[in-house]
Amino acid sequence: MDRRLIARRLACLALLAVLLAWGGLAQAAPARQDPYPVPEQPTADPLAPLPTPSAYPPPALLPAATPELIGAPFDEQGLVGIVATPTSVPAPPSSQGVLFLWLGFVATLLIFGAAVLGAVMLFTRRLHA
């Protein structure tokens, strides 16, 4: 029985060595590759100095800058024309979101536990020959 196994292993190793040698010989002399075609348009020289920057877009096309008020207007006394009104109290957060969060956490723990248990079972089983 051991001789058959050793003979098979040697035959496989010899076949592998022959295939690797044959593949290596095929790679030793690669076929001649055609050169890349000449580009139809001239390309920029990467070592050439950069052109001087120009304004983009031209200033004639830009709209005239006008100041615009952003936010609430102020004067010396404070806010102008704004009366502070009490806002409504925000509703308390729903407990349904917390429930889904805990359910997802428990499901994740179950999946993790099943993966660990499966790995332990696979690595500790007896090998049948």
VMD Tcl script that builds the backbone (N, CA, C; Angstrom):
set m [mol new atoms 387]
animate dup $m
set s [atomselect $m all]
$s set {name element resname resid chain x y z} {
  {N N MET 1 A 0.827 -1.185 0.000}
  {CA C MET 1 A 0.000 0.000 0.000}
  {C C MET 1 A 0.873 1.251 0.000}
  {N N ASP 2 A 1.919 1.239 0.810}
  {CA C ASP 2 A 2.793 2.397 0.876}
  {C C ASP 2 A 3.562 2.577 -0.424}
  {N N ARG 3 A 3.898 1.481 -1.078}
  {CA C ARG 3 A 4.655 1.586 -2.334}
  {C C ARG 3 A 3.793 2.228 -3.419}
  {N N ARG 4 A 2.524 1.889 -3.445}
  {CA C ARG 4 A 1.632 2.488 -4.440}
  {C C ARG 4 A 1.527 3.997 -4.206}
  {N N LEU 5 A 1.365 4.372 -2.950}
  {CA C LEU 5 A 1.238 5.786 -2.608}
  {C C LEU 5 A 2.515 6.545 -2.970}
  {N N ILE 6 A 3.654 5.949 -2.673}
  {CA C ILE 6 A 4.926 6.590 -3.001}
  {C C ILE 6 A 5.112 6.662 -4.508}
  {N N ALA 7 A 4.729 5.612 -5.219}
  {CA C ALA 7 A 4.856 5.608 -6.684}
  {C C ALA 7 A 3.952 6.681 -7.293}
  {N N ARG 8 A 2.732 6.834 -6.785}
  {CA C ARG 8 A 1.816 7.860 -7.299}
  {C C ARG 8 A 2.370 9.261 -7.032}
  {N N ARG 9 A 2.894 9.465 -5.851}
  {CA C ARG 9 A 3.446 10.785 -5.517}
  {C C ARG 9 A 4.637 11.109 -6.419}
  {N N LEU 10 A 5.509 10.125 -6.642}
  {CA C LEU 10 A 6.653 10.361 -7.509}
  {C C LEU 10 A 6.218 10.630 -8.944}
  {N N ALA 11 A 5.198 9.912 -9.418}
  {CA C ALA 11 A 4.701 10.130 -10.776}
  {C C ALA 11 A 4.097 11.529 -10.894}
  {N N CYS 12 A 3.362 11.958 -9.892}
  {CA C CYS 12 A 2.769 13.313 -9.901}
  {C C CYS 12 A 3.855 14.379 -9.857}
  {N N LEU 13 A 4.875 14.169 -9.032}
  {CA C LEU 13 A 5.961 15.138 -8.967}
  {C C LEU 13 A 6.724 15.204 -10.287}
  {N N ALA 14 A 6.936 14.057 -10.925}
  {CA C ALA 14 A 7.630 14.041 -12.211}
  {C C ALA 14 A 6.788 14.757 -13.273}
  {N N LEU 15 A 5.488 14.496 -13.295}
  {CA C LEU 15 A 4.603 15.171 -14.239}
  {C C LEU 15 A 4.597 16.676 -13.990}
  {N N LEU 16 A 4.573 17.075 -12.727}
  {CA C LEU 16 A 4.606 18.496 -12.387}
  {C C LEU 16 A 5.917 19.135 -12.833}
  {N N ALA 17 A 7.023 18.446 -12.631}
  {CA C ALA 17 A 8.320 18.975 -13.049}
  {C C ALA 17 A 8.375 19.120 -14.565}
  {N N VAL 18 A 7.830 18.133 -15.297}
  {CA C VAL 18 A 7.824 18.210 -16.765}
  {C C VAL 18 A 6.963 19.375 -17.226}
  {N N LEU 19 A 5.800 19.545 -16.615}
  {CA C LEU 19 A 4.916 20.645 -17.006}
  {C C LEU 19 A 5.544 22.003 -16.697}
  {N N LEU 20 A 6.190 22.116 -15.557}
  {CA C LEU 20 A 6.838 23.380 -15.221}
  {C C LEU 20 A 7.999 23.675 -16.160}
  {N N ALA 21 A 8.764 22.647 -16.502}
  {CA C ALA 21 A 9.888 22.850 -17.420}
  {C C ALA 21 A 9.369 23.230 -18.807}
  {N N TRP 22 A 8.324 22.571 -19.276}
  {CA C TRP 22 A 7.755 22.882 -20.585}
  {C C TRP 22 A 7.169 24.299 -20.590}
  {N N GLY 23 A 6.505 24.682 -19.503}
  {CA C GLY 23 A 5.973 26.041 -19.408}
  {C C GLY 23 A 7.078 27.068 -19.328}
  {N N GLY 24 A 8.163 26.726 -18.641}
  {CA C GLY 24 A 9.299 27.637 -18.554}
  {C C GLY 24 A 9.972 27.830 -19.892}
  {N N LEU 25 A 10.056 26.779 -20.705}
  {CA C LEU 25 A 10.649 26.905 -22.023}
  {C C LEU 25 A 9.775 27.755 -22.932}
  {N N ALA 26 A 8.471 27.622 -22.774}
  {CA C ALA 26 A 7.566 28.426 -23.589}
  {C C ALA 26 A 7.684 29.898 -23.213}
  {N N GLN 27 A 7.960 30.189 -21.967}
  {CA C GLN 27 A 8.084 31.571 -21.517}
  {C C GLN 27 A 9.475 32.142 -21.791}
  {N N ALA 28 A 10.449 31.286 -22.047}
  {CA C ALA 28 A 11.815 31.767 -22.231}
  {C C ALA 28 A 11.948 32.586 -23.513}
  {N N ALA 29 A 11.213 32.252 -24.545}
  {CA C ALA 29 A 11.300 32.964 -25.807}
  {C C ALA 29 A 9.923 33.535 -26.142}
  {N N PRO 30 A 9.584 34.708 -25.612}
  {CA C PRO 30 A 8.256 35.257 -25.900}
  {C C PRO 30 A 8.156 35.701 -27.355}
  {N N ALA 31 A 6.963 35.701 -27.847}
  {CA C ALA 31 A 6.729 36.127 -29.219}
  {C C ALA 31 A 6.997 37.622 -29.333}
  {N N ARG 32 A 7.375 38.065 -30.535}
  {CA C ARG 32 A 7.665 39.477 -30.745}
  {C C ARG 32 A 6.356 40.260 -30.671}
  {N N GLN 33 A 6.380 41.323 -29.915}
  {CA C GLN 33 A 5.180 42.135 -29.730}
  {C C GLN 33 A 5.214 43.307 -30.694}
  {N N ASP 34 A 4.067 43.585 -31.294}
  {CA C ASP 34 A 3.974 44.733 -32.180}
  {C C ASP 34 A 4.088 46.007 -31.358}
  {N N PRO 35 A 4.743 47.035 -31.910}
  {CA C PRO 35 A 4.853 48.287 -31.156}
  {C C PRO 35 A 3.500 48.991 -31.085}
  {N N TYR 36 A 3.386 49.884 -30.143}
  {CA C TYR 36 A 2.156 50.662 -30.017}
  {C C TYR 36 A 2.012 51.573 -31.230}
  {N N PRO 37 A 0.769 51.799 -31.677}
  {CA C PRO 37 A 0.600 52.687 -32.830}
  {C C PRO 37 A 0.935 54.135 -32.458}
  {N N VAL 38 A 1.311 54.907 -33.460}
  {CA C VAL 38 A 1.633 56.317 -33.249}
  {C C VAL 38 A 0.321 57.057 -32.959}
  {N N PRO 39 A 0.277 57.912 -31.933}
  {CA C PRO 39 A -0.974 58.608 -31.642}
  {C C PRO 39 A -1.339 59.565 -32.776}
  {N N GLU 40 A -2.642 59.702 -33.002}
  {CA C GLU 40 A -3.102 60.565 -34.081}
  {C C GLU 40 A -2.887 62.034 -33.740}
  {N N GLN 41 A -3.027 62.385 -32.470}
  {CA C GLN 41 A -2.816 63.764 -32.056}
  {C C GLN 41 A -1.531 63.835 -31.246}
  {N N PRO 42 A -0.805 64.928 -31.364}
  {CA C PRO 42 A 0.417 65.023 -30.563}
  {C C PRO 42 A 0.074 65.108 -29.078}
  {N N THR 43 A 0.872 64.477 -28.267}
  {CA C THR 43 A 0.658 64.498 -26.828}
  {C C THR 43 A 1.554 65.543 -26.194}
  {N N ALA 44 A 1.169 66.000 -25.010}
  {CA C ALA 44 A 1.941 67.023 -24.316}
  {C C ALA 44 A 3.213 66.411 -23.750}
  {N N ASP 45 A 4.281 67.162 -23.806}
  {CA C ASP 45 A 5.545 66.729 -23.239}
  {C C ASP 45 A 5.479 66.925 -21.727}
  {N N PRO 46 A 5.613 65.851 -20.922}
  {CA C PRO 46 A 5.486 66.017 -19.477}
  {C C PRO 46 A 6.621 66.814 -18.867}
  {N N LEU 47 A 7.739 66.942 -19.546}
  {CA C LEU 47 A 8.871 67.682 -19.006}
  {C C LEU 47 A 8.887 69.139 -19.449}
  {N N ALA 48 A 7.956 69.528 -20.313}
  {CA C ALA 48 A 7.905 70.907 -20.788}
  {C C ALA 48 A 7.404 71.807 -19.662}
  {N N PRO 49 A 7.838 73.064 -19.618}
  {CA C PRO 49 A 7.345 73.967 -18.574}
  {C C PRO 49 A 5.849 74.224 -18.746}
  {N N LEU 50 A 5.190 74.434 -17.622}
  {CA C LEU 50 A 3.753 74.658 -17.651}
  {C C LEU 50 A 3.442 76.023 -18.231}
  {N N PRO 51 A 2.331 76.145 -18.963}
  {CA C PRO 51 A 1.956 77.459 -19.487}
  {C C PRO 51 A 1.516 78.364 -18.335}
  {N N THR 52 A 1.556 79.651 -18.583}
  {CA C THR 52 A 1.138 80.592 -17.545}
  {C C THR 52 A -0.354 80.458 -17.317}
  {N N PRO 53 A -0.792 80.487 -16.063}
  {CA C PRO 53 A -2.217 80.303 -15.799}
  {C C PRO 53 A -3.014 81.518 -16.254}
  {N N SER 54 A -4.187 81.250 -16.749}
  {CA C SER 54 A -5.088 82.332 -17.140}
  {C C SER 54 A -6.333 82.238 -16.274}
  {N N ALA 55 A -7.024 83.334 -16.150}
  {CA C ALA 55 A -8.229 83.355 -15.321}
  {C C ALA 55 A -9.317 82.548 -16.010}
  {N N TYR 56 A -9.959 81.691 -15.245}
  {CA C TYR 56 A -11.054 80.908 -15.782}
  {C C TYR 56 A -12.220 81.030 -14.850}
  {N N PRO 57 A -13.356 81.362 -15.261}
  {CA C PRO 57 A -13.719 81.928 -16.562}
  {C C PRO 57 A -13.229 83.356 -16.670}
  {N N PRO 58 A -13.244 83.906 -17.861}
  {CA C PRO 58 A -12.773 85.283 -18.011}
  {C C PRO 58 A -13.589 86.234 -17.138}
  {N N PRO 59 A -12.974 87.285 -16.609}
  {CA C PRO 59 A -13.694 88.192 -15.707}
  {C C PRO 59 A -14.932 88.814 -16.335}
  {N N ALA 60 A -14.979 88.928 -17.642}
  {CA C ALA 60 A -16.152 89.536 -18.281}
  {C C ALA 60 A -17.398 88.670 -18.092}
  {N N LEU 61 A -17.220 87.374 -17.905}
  {CA C LEU 61 A -18.367 86.478 -17.772}
  {C C LEU 61 A -18.846 86.322 -16.337}
  {N N LEU 62 A -18.061 86.790 -15.364}
  {CA C LEU 62 A -18.443 86.645 -13.969}
  {C C LEU 62 A -19.528 87.652 -13.608}
  {N N PRO 63 A -20.514 87.265 -12.768}
  {CA C PRO 63 A -21.538 88.227 -12.357}
  {C C PRO 63 A -20.919 89.236 -11.386}
  {N N ALA 64 A -21.533 90.408 -11.329}
  {CA C ALA 64 A -21.047 91.444 -10.425}
  {C C ALA 64 A -21.284 90.987 -8.989}
  {N N ALA 65 A -20.291 91.191 -8.133}
  {CA C ALA 65 A -20.403 90.770 -6.744}
  {C C ALA 65 A -21.242 91.776 -5.974}
  {N N THR 66 A -22.331 91.308 -5.387}
  {CA C THR 66 A -23.185 92.166 -4.562}
  {C C THR 66 A -23.264 91.547 -3.182}
  {N N PRO 67 A -23.124 92.361 -2.134}
  {CA C PRO 67 A -23.218 91.796 -0.787}
  {C C PRO 67 A -24.642 91.358 -0.493}
  {N N GLU 68 A -24.753 90.253 0.198}
  {CA C GLU 68 A -26.071 89.722 0.525}
  {C C GLU 68 A -26.066 89.331 1.991}
  {N N LEU 69 A -27.174 89.605 2.664}
  {CA C LEU 69 A -27.298 89.332 4.081}
  {C C LEU 69 A -27.469 87.835 4.305}
  {N N ILE 70 A -26.671 87.295 5.191}
  {CA C ILE 70 A -26.776 85.889 5.540}
  {C C ILE 70 A -27.082 85.816 7.022}
  {N N GLY 71 A -28.115 85.114 7.401}
  {CA C GLY 71 A -28.465 84.972 8.806}
  {C C GLY 71 A -29.466 86.021 9.246}
  {N N ALA 72 A -29.605 86.210 10.542}
  {CA C ALA 72 A -30.573 87.147 11.107}
  {C C ALA 72 A -29.943 88.526 11.216}
  {N N PRO 73 A -30.727 89.567 10.937}
  {CA C PRO 73 A -30.172 90.918 11.049}
  {C C PRO 73 A -29.984 91.332 12.507}
  {N N PHE 74 A -28.921 92.124 12.773}
  {CA C PHE 74 A -28.610 92.610 14.113}
  {C C PHE 74 A -28.574 94.132 14.100}
  {N N ASP 75 A -28.905 94.714 15.228}
  {CA C ASP 75 A -28.632 96.130 15.457}
  {C C ASP 75 A -28.002 96.260 16.838}
  {N N GLU 76 A -27.943 97.465 17.380}
  {CA C GLU 76 A -27.270 97.652 18.665}
  {C C GLU 76 A -27.981 96.954 19.824}
  {N N GLN 77 A -29.294 96.809 19.738}
  {CA C GLN 77 A -30.043 96.199 20.831}
  {C C GLN 77 A -30.108 94.671 20.714}
  {N N GLY 78 A -29.840 94.130 19.596}
  {CA C GLY 78 A -29.927 92.677 19.420}
  {C C GLY 78 A -30.547 92.354 18.082}
  {N N LEU 79 A -31.306 91.287 18.054}
  {CA C LEU 79 A -31.947 90.861 16.817}
  {C C LEU 79 A -33.032 91.843 16.426}
  {N N VAL 80 A -33.177 92.100 15.165}
  {CA C VAL 80 A -34.177 93.026 14.653}
  {C C VAL 80 A -35.393 92.245 14.202}
  {N N GLY 81 A -36.556 92.580 14.760}
  {CA C GLY 81 A -37.814 92.021 14.290}
  {C C GLY 81 A -38.002 90.543 14.554}
  {N N ILE 82 A -37.206 89.968 15.410}
  {CA C ILE 82 A -37.366 88.543 15.685}
  {C C ILE 82 A -37.777 88.398 17.143}
  {N N VAL 83 A -38.896 87.752 17.358}
  {CA C VAL 83 A -39.393 87.522 18.706}
  {C C VAL 83 A -39.093 86.073 19.054}
  {N N ALA 84 A -38.494 85.875 20.195}
  {CA C ALA 84 A -38.173 84.520 20.623}
  {C C ALA 84 A -39.446 83.797 21.028}
  {N N THR 85 A -39.737 82.709 20.379}
  {CA C THR 85 A -40.906 81.907 20.714}
  {C C THR 85 A -40.421 80.557 21.205}
  {N N PRO 86 A -41.096 80.036 22.224}
  {CA C PRO 86 A -40.673 78.719 22.704}
  {C C PRO 86 A -40.956 77.658 21.645}
  {N N THR 87 A -40.009 76.810 21.463}
  {CA C THR 87 A -40.183 75.729 20.494}
  {C C THR 87 A -40.807 74.534 21.182}
  {N N SER 88 A -41.391 73.680 20.407}
  {CA C SER 88 A -42.012 72.489 20.979}
  {C C SER 88 A -40.928 71.535 21.466}
  {N N VAL 89 A -41.245 70.823 22.510}
  {CA C VAL 89 A -40.300 69.876 23.083}
  {C C VAL 89 A -40.218 68.674 22.156}
  {N N PRO 90 A -39.017 68.258 21.782}
  {CA C PRO 90 A -38.925 67.101 20.893}
  {C C PRO 90 A -39.445 65.842 21.572}
  {N N ALA 91 A -40.040 64.994 20.760}
  {CA C ALA 91 A -40.606 63.748 21.282}
  {C C ALA 91 A -39.476 62.841 21.744}
  {N N PRO 92 A -39.710 62.078 22.794}
  {CA C PRO 92 A -38.666 61.148 23.242}
  {C C PRO 92 A -38.417 60.094 22.164}
  {N N PRO 93 A -37.214 59.576 22.103}
  {CA C PRO 93 A -36.915 58.584 21.066}
  {C C PRO 93 A -37.758 57.333 21.251}
  {N N SER 94 A -38.076 56.727 20.132}
  {CA C SER 94 A -38.911 55.530 20.142}
  {C C SER 94 A -38.124 54.347 20.699}
  {N N SER 95 A -38.795 53.539 21.488}
  {CA C SER 95 A -38.128 52.357 22.032}
  {C C SER 95 A -38.052 51.243 20.994}
  {N N GLN 96 A -38.763 51.411 19.881}
  {CA C GLN 96 A -38.726 50.382 18.846}
  {C C GLN 96 A -37.336 50.311 18.213}
  {N N GLY 97 A -36.666 51.440 18.043}
  {CA C GLY 97 A -35.316 51.433 17.482}
  {C C GLY 97 A -34.332 50.717 18.388}
  {N N VAL 98 A -34.494 50.908 19.707}
  {CA C VAL 98 A -33.620 50.230 20.660}
  {C C VAL 98 A -33.868 48.729 20.618}
  {N N LEU 99 A -35.133 48.346 20.449}
  {CA C LEU 99 A -35.466 46.922 20.356}
  {C C LEU 99 A -34.788 46.287 19.144}
  {N N PHE 100 A -34.863 46.952 17.982}
  {CA C PHE 100 A -34.211 46.421 16.785}
  {C C PHE 100 A -32.694 46.376 16.949}
  {N N LEU 101 A -32.135 47.342 17.643}
  {CA C LEU 101 A -30.702 47.347 17.901}
  {C C LEU 101 A -30.292 46.127 18.725}
  {N N TRP 102 A -31.038 45.827 19.783}
  {CA C TRP 102 A -30.717 44.666 20.616}
  {C C TRP 102 A -30.953 43.356 19.870}
  {N N LEU 103 A -32.014 43.300 19.051}
  {CA C LEU 103 A -32.255 42.079 18.266}
  {C C LEU 103 A -31.104 41.831 17.280}
  {N N GLY 104 A -30.608 42.881 16.651}
  {CA C GLY 104 A -29.471 42.724 15.751}
  {C C GLY 104 A -28.219 42.291 16.489}
  {N N PHE 105 A -28.021 42.836 17.691}
  {CA C PHE 105 A -26.859 42.450 18.494}
  {C C PHE 105 A -26.929 40.971 18.878}
  {N N VAL 106 A -28.097 40.510 19.307}
  {CA C VAL 106 A -28.264 39.103 19.692}
  {C C VAL 106 A -28.085 38.190 18.475}
  {N N ALA 107 A -28.633 38.591 17.327}
  {CA C ALA 107 A -28.470 37.775 16.114}
  {C C ALA 107 A -26.996 37.686 15.717}
  {N N THR 108 A -26.283 38.796 15.856}
  {CA C THR 108 A -24.848 38.781 15.540}
  {C C THR 108 A -24.091 37.851 16.476}
  {N N LEU 109 A -24.434 37.894 17.755}
  {CA C LEU 109 A -23.777 36.991 18.707}
  {C C LEU 109 A -24.078 35.529 18.386}
  {N N LEU 110 A -25.319 35.226 17.992}
  {CA C LEU 110 A -25.659 33.844 17.634}
  {C C LEU 110 A -24.868 33.375 16.406}
  {N N ILE 111 A -24.750 34.242 15.405}
  {CA C ILE 111 A -23.991 33.872 14.210}
  {C C ILE 111 A -22.524 33.662 14.554}
  {N N PHE 112 A -21.966 34.563 15.373}
  {CA C PHE 112 A -20.571 34.427 15.781}
  {C C PHE 112 A -20.366 33.138 16.580}
  {N N GLY 113 A -21.278 32.840 17.504}
  {CA C GLY 113 A -21.167 31.609 18.292}
  {C C GLY 113 A -21.258 30.368 17.424}
  {N N ALA 114 A -22.160 30.385 16.422}
  {CA C ALA 114 A -22.278 29.239 15.521}
  {C C ALA 114 A -20.991 29.070 14.702}
  {N N ALA 115 A -20.376 30.169 14.297}
  {CA C ALA 115 A -19.136 30.076 13.529}
  {C C ALA 115 A -18.006 29.501 14.380}
  {N N VAL 116 A -17.912 29.945 15.629}
  {CA C VAL 116 A -16.869 29.420 16.518}
  {C C VAL 116 A -17.109 27.947 16.805}
  {N N LEU 117 A -18.354 27.578 17.094}
  {CA C LEU 117 A -18.680 26.182 17.362}
  {C C LEU 117 A -18.392 25.302 16.140}
  {N N GLY 118 A -18.747 25.784 14.945}
  {CA C GLY 118 A -18.465 25.025 13.729}
  {C C GLY 118 A -16.972 24.858 13.501}
  {N N ALA 119 A -16.195 25.906 13.763}
  {CA C ALA 119 A -14.751 25.805 13.591}
  {C C ALA 119 A -14.154 24.813 14.573}
  {N N VAL 120 A -14.629 24.844 15.803}
  {CA C VAL 120 A -14.127 23.896 16.808}
  {C C VAL 120 A -14.482 22.471 16.404}
  {N N MET 121 A -15.698 22.269 15.925}
  {CA C MET 121 A -16.110 20.917 15.512}
  {C C MET 121 A -15.284 20.431 14.315}
  {N N LEU 122 A -14.995 21.317 13.391}
  {CA C LEU 122 A -14.224 20.904 12.219}
  {C C LEU 122 A -12.784 20.562 12.571}
  {N N PHE 123 A -12.182 21.306 13.469}
  {CA C PHE 123 A -10.779 21.089 13.776}
  {C C PHE 123 A -10.540 20.020 14.835}
  {N N THR 124 A -11.580 19.595 15.522}
  {CA C THR 124 A -11.377 18.569 16.539}
  {C C THR 124 A -11.956 17.216 16.121}
  {N N ARG 125 A -12.538 17.091 14.955}
  {CA C ARG 125 A -13.115 15.791 14.551}
  {C C ARG 125 A -11.994 14.828 14.239}
  {N N ARG 126 A -12.300 13.592 14.326}
  {CA C ARG 126 A -11.301 12.551 14.036}
  {C C ARG 126 A -11.216 12.345 12.535}
  {N N LEU 127 A -10.021 12.143 12.075}
  {CA C LEU 127 A -9.809 11.891 10.657}
  {C C LEU 127 A -9.987 10.384 10.385}
  {N N HIS 128 A -10.824 10.075 9.430}
  {CA C HIS 128 A -11.046 8.682 9.075}
  {C C HIS 128 A -10.247 8.368 7.828}
  {N N ALA 129 A -9.367 7.387 7.932}
  {CA C ALA 129 A -8.526 7.039 6.795}
  {C C ALA 129 A -8.992 5.779 6.140}
}
mol reanalyze $m
mol bondsrecalc $m
mol representation Tube
mol addrep $m
